[in-house]
């Protein structure tokens, strides 16, 4: 800064160089509406969302089975856990983004909030992309040796694994922002 105590506008630091400091106050006190039912209501919405997914899955399964046939449905069912495992590649960046951006929002620090989201997004996309590239490259091995897919479905299954790997990157990125 200069003699007046004002920072010199030419002295800038990168937003990611800032080290977060502990808050002097409890940010949850400012975020809550003062209603003890706020957390319960949020929990019910989350439960309702998961319940809706379960109902849709139960209703859609017979149609999916009929559309794909038993062999292709079996491959699809084998690929679903792969989606879950690849989703772990972000190492919790979606939760970190919510927490860090929320802290900055409470502090009315818009640049810090944007920086937290951007940093988590870059990490999420990078980590998910690395894991997905590995799975996409290993798709022929996974399909033939690990999942034991019949040769008649091998090409379709390799393509499905690769599409799923790309989808994981997009899904992880959307969960971070």
C-alpha positions in Angstrom: 0.0 0.0 0.0 0.9 3.7 0.0 1.3 6.3 2.7 -2.5 6.9 2.9 -3.0 3.3 4.1 -4.9 2.4 0.9 -3.8 -0.6 -1.0 -1.9 0.0 -4.2 -4.2 -1.1 -7.1 -1.1 -2.4 -9.0 -0.5 -4.9 -6.1 -2.8 -7.8 -6.8 -2.7 -11.3 -5.7 -4.3 -14.3 -7.3 -7.6 -15.3 -5.8 -6.5 -18.8 -5.2 -3.5 -17.6 -3.2 -5.7 -16.4 -0.3 -5.7 -18.7 2.6 -9.1 -19.0 4.2 -9.2 -17.8 7.8 -11.5 -19.0 10.5 -14.7 -17.0 11.0 -15.1 -14.8 14.1 -18.8 -15.7 14.2 -21.0 -18.7 13.5 -22.1 -18.6 9.8 -24.9 -21.0 10.5 -26.5 -18.4 12.7 -26.8 -16.0 9.8 -27.9 -18.6 7.4 -30.7 -20.0 9.4 -34.1 -18.4 9.2 -34.4 -18.6 13.0 -36.9 -21.5 12.6 -36.0 -24.8 14.1 -38.0 -26.5 11.4 -35.7 -25.2 8.7 -33.2 -28.1 8.9 -36.0 -30.6 9.2 -37.7 -29.1 6.1 -34.4 -29.4 4.2 -34.0 -33.0 5.3 -37.6 -33.8 4.2 -36.9 -32.3 0.8 -33.7 -34.4 0.4 -35.6 -37.5 1.5 -38.4 -36.7 -0.9 -35.9 -36.3 -3.7 -34.4 -39.7 -3.0 -37.8 -41.3 -2.7 -38.8 -39.8 -6.1 -35.7 -41.4 -7.7 -36.6 -44.7 -6.1 -40.2 -44.6 -7.4 -39.1 -43.6 -10.9 -36.6 -46.4 -10.9 -39.1 -49.0 -9.8 -41.6 -47.8 -12.4 -39.0 -47.6 -15.2 -37.3 -50.9 -14.6 -39.9 -53.2 -16.3 -40.0 -50.8 -19.4 -36.2 -50.7 -19.5 -35.9 -54.5 -19.3 -38.5 -54.9 -22.0 -36.8 -52.3 -24.3 -33.2 -53.6 -23.8 -33.8 -57.3 -23.4 -32.2 -59.5 -20.6 -28.6 -59.5 -21.9 -28.4 -55.7 -22.6 -30.2 -55.0 -19.4 -27.7 -57.1 -17.5 -24.8 -55.0 -19.0 -26.7 -51.8 -18.1 -27.1 -53.1 -14.5 -23.4 -54.0 -14.4 -22.4 -50.5 -15.5 -24.5 -48.6 -12.9 -22.1 -49.3 -10.0 -19.3 -48.1 -12.2 -21.1 -44.8 -12.4 -21.2 -44.6 -8.6 -17.5 -45.5 -8.3 -16.5 -42.9 -10.8 -18.6 -40.3 -9.0 -16.2 -40.7 -6.0 -13.3 -39.4 -8.1 -14.2 -35.8 -7.2 -13.0 -36.5 -3.7 -15.8 -34.4 -2.1 -15.3 -31.2 -4.1 -19.1 -30.7 -4.5 -19.5 -30.6 -0.7 -16.4 -28.5 -0.3 -17.7 -26.0 -2.9 -21.0 -25.6 -1.1 -19.3 -25.2 2.3 -16.5 -22.8 1.1 -18.8 -20.7 -1.1 -21.4 -20.5 1.7 -18.8 -19.2 4.1 -17.7 -16.6 1.7 -21.3 -15.7 0.9 -22.0 -15.1 4.7 -19.0 -12.8 4.8 -20.3 -10.9 1.7 -17.1 -11.8 -0.1 -18.3 -12.3 -3.7 -14.8 -12.6 -5.2 -13.9 -15.2 -2.5 -17.2 -17.1 -3.2 -16.5 -17.2 -6.9 -12.9 -18.2 -6.3 -14.0 -21.1 -4.1 -16.5 -22.4 -6.6 -14.0 -22.0 -9.5 -11.2 -23.8 -7.6 -13.5 -26.7 -6.6 -14.8 -26.9 -10.2 -11.3 -27.1 -11.7 -10.4 -29.8 -9.2 -13.6 -31.7 -9.8 -13.3 -31.7 -13.5 -9.6 -32.5 -13.4 -9.9 -35.4 -11.0 -13.1 -36.8 -12.7 -11.5 -36.4 -16.1 -8.4 -38.3 -15.1 -10.5 -41.2 -13.6 -12.8 -41.2 -16.6 -9.9 -41.3 -19.1 -8.5 -44.3 -17.3 -11.8 -46.1 -17.3 -12.4 -45.2 -21.0 -9.0 -46.5 -22.0 -9.5 -49.7 -20.0 -13.1 -50.2 -21.3 -12.2 -53.1 -23.6 -10.5 -54.9 -20.7 -13.3 -54.1 -18.3 -16.0 -55.3 -20.6 -14.3 -58.6 -21.6 -12.3 -59.6 -18.6 -14.0 -58.0 -15.6 -17.7 -57.9 -16.6 -17.5 -61.0 -18.9 -19.9 -59.5 -21.4 -20.8 -61.8 -24.3 -18.8 -61.1 -27.5 -22.0 -60.1 -29.3 -22.5 -57.1 -26.9 -18.8 -56.2 -26.5 -18.7 -53.3 -28.9 -21.9 -51.7 -27.5 -20.6 -52.3 -24.0 -17.3 -50.6 -24.6 -19.1 -47.6 -26.1 -21.5 -47.5 -23.1 -18.6 -47.5 -20.7 -16.9 -44.6 -22.6 -20.1 -42.6 -22.8 -20.7 -43.2 -19.1 -17.2 -42.0 -18.3 -17.8 -38.7 -20.2 -21.2 -38.4 -18.4 -19.4 -38.7 -15.0 -17.3 -35.6 -15.7 -20.3 -33.6 -16.7 -22.3 -34.8 -13.7 -19.5 -34.1 -11.3 -19.0 -30.6 -12.7 -22.7 -29.8 -12.4 -22.7 -31.0 -8.8 -19.9 -28.6 -7.9 -21.4 -25.4 -9.3 
